[in-house]
Amino acid sequence: MNKDNSSMQMDPQLALRLLAEGGVLVIAGVPEGTEFGIDLCVHTIGPNFRGIKMIPPGVHYVWCASRGPYGDTAPRVGFVHFFHPNEILVREWDNELEELRPRRIAEPEVECERIRKNLAQLERVLAPYDYRYVCPWKDLTGSVTESCVERCRPSDGTIRTNIELQSCPDAERPRGRGPGTSSGSRRNTAVRLLLDESELLPNLKPVEGTAPRFTSVPQRVPNNALPSDVSKHAIDCIEAVDKLICSFESSNALIEELQLAYAFFLVGYSVESLAHWRKLLGLLAHSQTAVTNHKLTYIKYSEVLAHQLPYLPEELMVPSPHNTVFKDVRELLVNLHAGGLSVSAERLTKRLEKKLGWNFEGLLDEDPEDQPVIIELPEE
């Protein structure tokens, strides 16, 4: 059933231990031919497929994608769950929405106990979790805790490729600036639009309960920044990074959210999650002072990026000046060197050269765009 047709070899004793300690996901009513996945494993629903067994404890992403009569596949719709040892989770198919939903019965706990007692009889209809993907998945999500899952997932529990949007009322729409607006405010607005293109989009808001609940990312240039400070914030956004880190209980919580957001994108194709991940990269990469002040956080961040970046979509793998991810990573490497974390910078550089073919020659040379511009004034 896995798209990787090679067989999975496992030691019998290890299999027995995993069967005894691993979690179980039971799905009911999913049509044949539907694509189904958990983490990096992909299956196709067959006549005798009822779920997954031997799921290792920790965070896991489950999704389905229905297929039309002509073989076309719908966008992925899924949910994230933190499995405990021996946990049994039951989901059923919603025919109207074509997605998995929590079981709608009077006593779901009784059903789970009945499944536990008859687990031996269900062996033949439960596929084992593909343990070839355990280590890669742990590298991507190893820091994520249950509290992070509860905090970040949508309140309705379902994660979609694109969140549902609705236009805001006329009273909430942004208005044009009046004639009395200062030139400094107009300049700040221009800089913010240059640094964050999302401000050019229509002012829509998500339907309540459908969007991932990520932490708000501060702007690199504050709204109330003085004209004389705009360049300072754009070059080194230490104030915004400090504000971001202070919004979490600890630096570990920031790393957890970074990993979870990328998992939402990588497995669920969540556009909103990728945008959040890119905002965090765009902020954290542009402060040498932050690297100096938060060394442990940046050491962990560089390790996380080393595992995440090789999974980028193809359009973001091209090392060009037009690739903002490549530019931000390059800027991060420069600041890691300047902030005293050369070892972390070298490790990340070697990883990206090997996996993506990214070349960072002349990394520490001064960028011509950062050099002062000399203007010769005409003689009187």
C-alpha positions as CSV (number, residue, x, y, z in Angstrom):
1,M,0.0,0.0,0.0
2,N,2.9,2.3,0.5
3,K,4.1,4.2,-2.5
4,D,7.5,2.9,-1.8
5,N,7.1,-0.6,-3.1
6,S,10.2,-2.0,-1.3
7,S,9.3,-4.2,1.6
8,M,9.9,-3.1,5.2
9,Q,12.2,-5.5,7.1
10,M,11.8,-5.5,10.9
11,D,13.2,-7.7,13.6
12,P,10.4,-10.0,15.0
13,Q,11.2,-9.1,18.6
14,L,11.2,-5.4,17.8
15,A,7.9,-5.9,16.0
16,L,6.3,-7.5,19.1
17,R,7.5,-4.7,21.4
18,L,6.2,-2.0,19.0
19,L,2.9,-3.9,18.7
20,A,2.6,-3.9,22.5
21,E,3.7,-0.2,23.1
22,G,2.6,1.6,19.9
23,G,-0.6,3.5,19.3
24,V,-3.4,2.5,17.0
25,L,-5.4,4.6,14.6
26,V,-8.7,3.0,13.4
27,I,-10.5,4.6,10.5
28,A,-14.1,3.7,9.4
29,G,-16.0,4.2,6.2
30,V,-13.2,5.7,4.0
31,P,-14.0,4.9,0.3
32,E,-11.6,2.6,-1.6
33,G,-9.0,4.5,-3.7
34,T,-8.8,7.4,-1.3
35,E,-5.2,8.5,-0.6
36,F,-4.3,8.2,3.1
37,G,-1.2,9.3,4.9
38,I,0.4,9.5,8.3
39,D,3.6,11.6,8.6
40,L,5.9,10.7,5.6
41,C,4.0,7.4,4.9
42,V,1.5,7.3,2.1
43,H,-1.1,4.6,1.5
44,T,-4.0,4.0,-0.8
45,I,-7.2,2.7,0.8
46,G,-8.0,-0.8,-0.2
47,P,-10.9,-3.2,0.7
48,N,-9.2,-4.5,3.8
49,F,-7.6,-1.3,5.1
50,R,-8.9,-0.1,8.5
51,G,-6.0,1.9,9.9
52,I,-2.4,1.9,11.3
53,K,-0.9,0.1,14.2
54,M,2.5,0.3,16.0
55,I,2.5,4.1,15.9
56,P,5.4,5.5,17.9
57,P,4.5,7.9,20.7
58,G,4.7,11.6,19.9
59,V,3.2,14.0,17.4
60,H,1.8,12.6,14.1
61,Y,0.0,14.2,11.2
62,V,-2.9,12.2,9.6
63,W,-4.5,13.1,6.3
64,C,-6.8,11.9,3.5
65,A,-7.4,13.1,-0.1
66,S,-10.5,11.8,-1.9
67,R,-10.3,10.8,-5.6
68,G,-12.8,11.7,-8.3
69,P,-14.2,9.3,-10.9
70,Y,-11.5,10.4,-13.4
71,G,-8.5,9.9,-11.0
72,D,-8.2,13.5,-10.0
73,T,-7.2,13.9,-6.3
74,A,-8.7,16.5,-4.0
75,P,-6.5,18.7,-1.7
76,R,-5.3,17.0,1.5
77,V,-7.4,17.5,4.6
78,G,-6.0,16.2,7.9
79,F,-5.4,16.6,11.6
80,V,-2.5,16.5,14.0
81,H,-2.5,14.3,17.1
82,F,-0.1,13.6,19.9
83,F,-0.1,9.8,20.5
84,H,0.6,8.3,23.9
85,P,1.8,4.7,24.3
86,N,-0.9,2.1,23.7
87,E,-3.4,4.8,22.7
88,I,-6.3,3.9,20.4
89,L,-7.8,6.7,18.3
90,V,-10.9,6.2,16.1
91,R,-11.9,8.4,13.2
92,E,-14.7,8.1,10.7
93,W,-15.4,9.3,7.2
94,D,-17.6,12.3,6.6
95,N,-19.3,11.7,3.3
96,E,-20.5,15.2,2.8
97,L,-17.2,17.0,3.6
98,E,-15.0,14.1,2.3
99,E,-12.7,14.1,5.3
100,L,-12.0,12.3,8.6
101,R,-13.9,13.4,11.7
102,P,-14.1,12.3,15.3
103,R,-16.3,9.3,15.9
104,R,-20.0,10.4,16.5
105,I,-21.3,7.8,18.9
106,A,-22.7,7.9,22.4
107,E,-19.8,6.2,24.2
108,P,-16.5,6.4,22.2
109,E,-14.5,5.2,25.3
110,V,-16.5,1.9,25.3
111,E,-15.7,1.4,21.6
112,C,-12.0,2.0,22.2
113,E,-11.9,-0.6,25.0
114,R,-13.8,-3.1,22.7
115,I,-11.2,-2.5,20.0
116,R,-8.4,-3.0,22.5
117,K,-9.8,-6.4,23.6
118,N,-10.2,-7.5,20.0
119,L,-7.0,-6.1,18.7
120,A,-5.6,-9.5,17.8
121,Q,-8.5,-10.0,15.4
122,L,-7.9,-6.6,13.7
123,E,-4.3,-7.3,13.0
124,R,-4.9,-8.3,9.3
125,V,-6.7,-5.0,8.5
126,L,-4.2,-2.6,10.2
127,A,-1.1,-1.7,8.3
128,P,2.1,-1.3,10.4
129,Y,3.6,2.1,10.7
130,D,6.5,2.3,8.3
131,Y,9.5,2.5,10.5
132,R,11.8,3.5,7.7
133,Y,10.4,7.0,8.2
134,V,10.7,7.1,12.0
135,C,14.2,8.8,12.1
136,P,13.4,11.5,9.4
137,W,10.1,12.3,11.1
138,K,11.8,12.6,14.5
139,D,14.4,14.9,13.0
140,L,11.6,17.1,11.8
141,T,9.3,17.1,14.9
142,G,11.4,15.8,17.8
143,S,11.0,18.9,19.9
144,V,7.2,19.2,19.5
145,T,5.3,18.7,22.7
146,E,1.6,18.0,23.3
147,S,1.0,21.5,24.7
148,C,2.4,22.9,21.4
149,V,0.0,20.8,19.4
150,E,-2.9,21.9,21.5
151,R,-1.9,25.6,21.2
152,C,-1.2,25.7,17.5
153,R,-3.8,23.5,15.8
154,P,-7.0,25.0,14.5
155,S,-9.8,25.1,17.1
156,D,-12.0,23.0,14.9
157,G,-9.2,20.4,14.7
158,T,-9.1,20.2,10.9
159,I,-6.1,21.4,8.8
160,R,-6.7,22.2,5.1
161,T,-4.3,23.2,2.3
162,N,-5.9,26.6,2.2
163,I,-7.8,28.1,5.1
164,E,-11.3,29.4,4.5
165,L,-11.4,33.1,4.2
166,Q,-14.2,35.7,4.5
167,S,-14.2,39.4,3.6
168,C,-14.2,41.7,6.6
169,P,-17.1,44.2,7.1
170,D,-16.8,47.6,5.4
171,A,-16.1,49.2,8.8
172,E,-13.0,47.1,9.2
173,R,-11.5,47.7,5.8
174,P,-8.3,49.7,5.6
175,R,-8.7,53.3,4.6
176,G,-6.4,55.5,2.6
177,R,-4.2,57.9,4.5
178,G,-5.4,61.5,4.7
179,P,-3.5,64.5,3.4
180,G,-2.2,65.2,6.8
181,T,-0.2,62.0,7.0
182,S,3.5,62.7,7.6
183,S,6.2,61.8,5.1
184,G,7.8,59.7,7.8
185,S,4.7,57.5,8.1
186,R,4.5,57.1,4.4
187,R,8.1,56.1,4.3
188,N,7.6,53.5,7.0
189,T,4.7,52.1,5.1
190,A,6.8,51.8,1.9
191,V,9.5,50.0,3.8
192,R,7.0,47.5,5.4
193,L,5.5,46.8,2.0
194,L,9.0,46.1,0.7
195,L,9.8,43.7,3.6
196,D,6.4,42.0,3.8
197,E,4.5,41.6,0.5
198,S,1.5,40.1,2.3
199,E,0.5,43.7,3.3
200,L,-0.4,44.2,-0.4
201,L,-3.1,41.4,-0.3
202,P,-6.8,42.1,0.2
203,N,-7.8,42.4,3.9
204,L,-9.5,39.0,4.4
205,K,-9.7,37.1,7.6
206,P,-10.0,33.4,8.2
207,V,-13.3,31.8,9.1
208,E,-13.3,31.3,12.8
209,G,-11.7,28.0,13.9
210,T,-10.2,27.0,10.5
211,A,-6.7,28.6,10.7
212,P,-3.7,27.3,12.7
213,R,-3.2,29.3,15.8
214,F,0.4,30.4,15.5
215,T,2.0,33.1,17.5
216,S,1.9,36.5,15.9
217,V,5.2,37.5,14.2
218,P,6.3,41.1,14.9
219,Q,7.1,43.4,12.0
220,R,10.8,44.1,11.4
221,V,10.0,47.8,11.1
222,P,7.6,48.9,13.9
223,N,4.6,51.1,12.9
224,N,5.7,53.8,15.2
225,A,9.4,53.8,14.2
226,L,11.0,57.2,13.7
227,P,12.2,57.9,10.2
228,S,15.8,58.0,11.5
229,D,15.4,54.4,12.9
230,V,13.8,52.7,9.8
231,S,17.2,51.7,8.3
232,K,18.4,50.5,11.7
233,H,15.5,48.1,12.1
234,A,15.7,46.9,8.5
235,I,19.4,46.1,8.9
236,D,19.3,44.5,12.4
237,C,15.8,43.8,13.8
238,I,16.9,42.9,17.3
239,E,13.8,44.6,18.9
240,A,11.4,42.5,16.8
241,V,13.3,39.3,17.6
242,D,13.3,40.1,21.3
243,K,9.6,40.7,21.2
244,L,9.1,37.4,19.4
245,I,11.1,35.4,21.9
246,C,9.4,37.1,24.8
247,S,6.0,36.0,23.4
248,F,6.9,32.4,24.1
249,E,7.2,30.7,27.5
250,S,10.7,29.6,26.6
251,S,13.0,29.5,23.6
252,N,12.1,25.8,23.3
253,A,8.5,26.7,22.6
254,L,9.6,28.8,19.6
255,I,11.6,25.8,18.2
256,E,8.5,23.6,18.8
257,E,6.3,26.0,16.8
258,L,8.9,26.2,14.0
259,Q,8.9,22.4,13.7
260,L,5.1,22.0,13.9
261,A,4.5,24.8,11.3
262,Y,6.9,23.1,8.8
263,A,5.2,19.7,9.5
264,F,1.8,21.2,8.7
265,F,3.2,22.4,5.4
266,L,5.3,19.4,4.5
267,V,2.6,16.8,5.1
268,G,-0.6,18.7,4.9
269,Y,0.5,21.2,2.2
270,S,-0.8,24.0,4.5
271,V,-0.1,27.3,2.7
272,E,-0.7,29.3,5.8
273,S,1.9,27.3,7.8
274,L,4.5,27.8,5.1
275,A,3.9,31.5,5.2
276,H,4.3,31.5,9.0
277,W,7.5,29.5,8.7
278,R,8.9,32.0,6.1
279,K,8.0,35.0,8.3
280,L,9.9,33.5,11.2
281,L,12.9,32.8,9.0
282,G,12.7,36.3,7.5
283,L,12.8,37.8,11.0
284,L,15.3,35.5,12.8
285,A,17.8,35.7,9.9
286,H,18.3,39.4,10.0
287,S,19.8,40.2,13.4
288,Q,23.4,39.8,14.3
289,T,22.7,41.2,17.8
290,A,20.0,38.5,18.3
291,V,22.6,35.8,17.5
292,T,24.9,37.2,20.1
293,N,22.2,37.6,22.8
294,H,20.4,34.3,22.1
295,K,23.1,31.8,21.2
296,L,21.4,28.7,22.4
297,T,18.2,29.5,20.5
298,Y,20.1,30.0,17.3
299,I,22.2,26.8,17.7
300,K,18.9,24.9,17.9
301,Y,17.4,26.9,15.0
302,S,20.3,26.1,12.7
303,E,20.0,22.4,13.6
304,V,16.2,22.5,12.8
305,L,16.8,24.3,9.5
306,A,19.4,21.6,8.5
307,H,16.7,19.0,8.6
308,Q,13.9,21.2,7.2
309,L,15.5,22.9,4.1
310,P,16.1,19.7,2.1
311,Y,12.3,19.1,2.0
312,L,11.6,22.5,0.4
313,P,9.4,22.6,-2.7
314,E,11.4,22.7,-5.9
315,E,10.6,26.4,-6.6
316,L,12.3,27.4,-3.3
317,M,15.4,25.2,-3.9
318,V,16.9,27.4,-6.6
319,P,19.8,29.4,-5.2
320,S,19.1,32.7,-6.9
321,P,18.7,36.3,-5.8
322,H,15.0,36.0,-6.4
323,N,14.6,33.2,-3.9
324,T,13.8,34.9,-0.6
325,V,14.4,31.7,1.4
326,F,17.9,31.3,-0.1
327,K,18.6,35.0,0.6
328,D,17.4,34.8,4.2
329,V,19.4,31.6,4.9
330,R,22.5,33.3,3.4
331,E,21.9,36.3,5.7
332,L,21.5,34.0,8.6
333,L,24.8,32.3,7.9
334,V,26.5,35.6,7.8
335,N,25.0,36.6,11.2
336,L,25.9,33.2,12.7
337,H,29.5,33.8,11.8
338,A,29.5,37.4,13.0
339,G,27.6,36.5,16.2
340,G,30.1,33.8,17.3
341,L,28.4,30.7,16.1
342,S,30.8,29.8,13.2
343,V,30.6,26.0,14.1
344,S,26.8,26.0,13.6
345,A,27.2,28.1,10.4
346,E,29.7,25.7,9.0
347,R,27.5,22.6,9.8
348,L,24.5,24.2,8.2
349,T,26.5,25.3,5.1
350,K,27.9,21.8,4.5
351,R,24.5,20.2,4.9
352,L,22.9,22.6,2.4
353,E,25.8,22.1,-0.1
354,K,25.4,18.4,0.1
355,K,21.6,18.2,0.0
356,L,20.6,21.1,-2.1
357,G,23.8,22.1,-3.9
358,W,23.7,25.6,-2.5
359,N,27.0,27.3,-2.8
360,F,27.9,30.1,-0.4
361,E,31.3,31.2,-1.8
362,G,32.3,34.7,-0.7
363,L,29.8,34.5,2.2
364,L,31.8,36.8,4.4
365,D,32.8,39.2,1.7
366,E,31.1,42.6,2.0
367,D,28.0,42.8,-0.1
368,P,28.3,45.6,-2.7
369,E,24.8,46.7,-1.9
370,D,25.8,47.3,1.7
371,Q,28.7,49.5,0.8
372,P,28.3,53.3,1.0
373,V,27.4,55.2,-2.2
374,I,29.7,58.0,-3.0
375,I,28.1,60.9,-4.8
376,E,30.3,63.5,-6.4
377,L,28.8,67.0,-6.2
378,P,29.4,69.4,-9.1
379,E,31.9,72.1,-8.5
380,E,30.6,75.6,-8.0
